[in-house]
Amino acid sequence: MKRTALDQTALKVSGLYKSFEGINVLRGVHFTVNRGEVVALLGDNGAGKSTLVQCLAGLTQPDQGKIQVGQIERTICTPSASYQAGIAVVHQDLALVQGLSVVENLFLNREILHQHRVLKLLGWLDKKAMARKAKKLLQRLGMPLININAPVNTLSGGQKQAVAIIRAVYAGAEIIVMDEPTAALGAEQCARLVTLIRLLSSQGIAIILISHNLQQVDTLCDRAVILFQGQSVADVAIDEVSQAQLLGYMNGIELGIAQAS
Ligand SMILES: Nc1ncnc2c1ncn2[C@@H]1O[C@H](COP(=O)(O)OP(=O)(O)OP(=O)(O)O)[C@@H](O)[C@H]1O
């Protein structure tokens, strides 16, 4: 293990099935992620990763199966139900509002109202409090150089990722799912994101990382769950497998299902 994950379940997925127009896309997905763990979700193209993430994000509903967050079984039928359950999915397109500033994005739909009774009734925002809190959050999560007043469309790709992730943390996410978070980043930005992921994990947040970059999975993740043709076929400690074995699981060879070409 790369670090001490807490021995407490953050997420448990059991027996998830999903079909689209008669095609069985998920055919029995089971895995658990503990608090503070970084777990890679691996699988070849079409293995069912995005469909699984859509189920976690409340964008589609499984036909069968259970999703448990902490000790509570959840029905995640909308994106807001997913968020309320403590799951945040940071997609490649990030869902930030481009014209708004960093601080406005961080507090979007969670604005801090003015403390003064009358101003609060009028819906006035406490911009100073939000600025203070935003600076503190960015500092705590190792991103003090991000200008909180900059429109997010002026930030680098890595900074945008960081803002989206920090927004999820501020909203109380216990489980953050990241879909290819470093795909469009340069080496330095990747390194910063890796540091942020490690920091979040050290604070007990569970991370599920979808990545095709096995080198990165090797350095960053504690465990990998591998999907093959819609089934979770392996759940392995990263320290105990080689990248070649991971690839073998992903293409079915390690399972004796597919033939080496
Ligand atoms: N809405 C849909 N209707 C019909 N088929 C779908 C739908 N969504 C996904 N599929 C099919 O389900 C299978 C799994 O797709 P999914 O996108 O979940 O895989 P993936 O592992 O994320 O692949 P990739 O790495 O290429 O993104 C694919 O064969 C895909 O064509």
The ligand as an ORCA input file, in Angstrom:
! r2SCAN-3c Opt
* xyz 0 1
  N     -26.595      4.949    -23.881
  C     -26.108      3.842    -24.448
  N     -26.828      3.133    -25.336
  C     -26.345      2.004    -25.893
  N     -25.130      1.489    -25.623
  C     -24.356      2.153    -24.754
  C     -24.786      3.365    -24.116
  N     -23.794      3.787    -23.297
  C     -22.798      2.892    -23.417
  N     -23.125      1.924    -24.286
  C     -22.282      0.781    -24.671
  O     -21.813      0.191    -23.478
  C     -20.498     -0.296    -23.632
  C     -19.631      0.239    -22.504
  O     -19.445      1.630    -22.720
  P     -18.694      2.560    -21.678
  O     -18.658      3.910    -22.306
  O     -19.308      2.430    -20.350
  O     -17.244      1.899    -21.672
  P     -15.854      2.520    -21.202
  O     -15.174      1.436    -20.446
  O     -16.078      3.803    -20.493
  O     -15.116      2.784    -22.563
  P     -14.061      3.946    -22.973
  O     -12.791      3.667    -22.246
  O     -13.927      3.739    -24.449
  O     -14.685      5.266    -22.643
  C     -20.043      0.117    -25.027
  O     -20.151     -0.990    -25.879
  C     -21.017      1.190    -25.393
  O     -21.236      1.223    -26.791
*
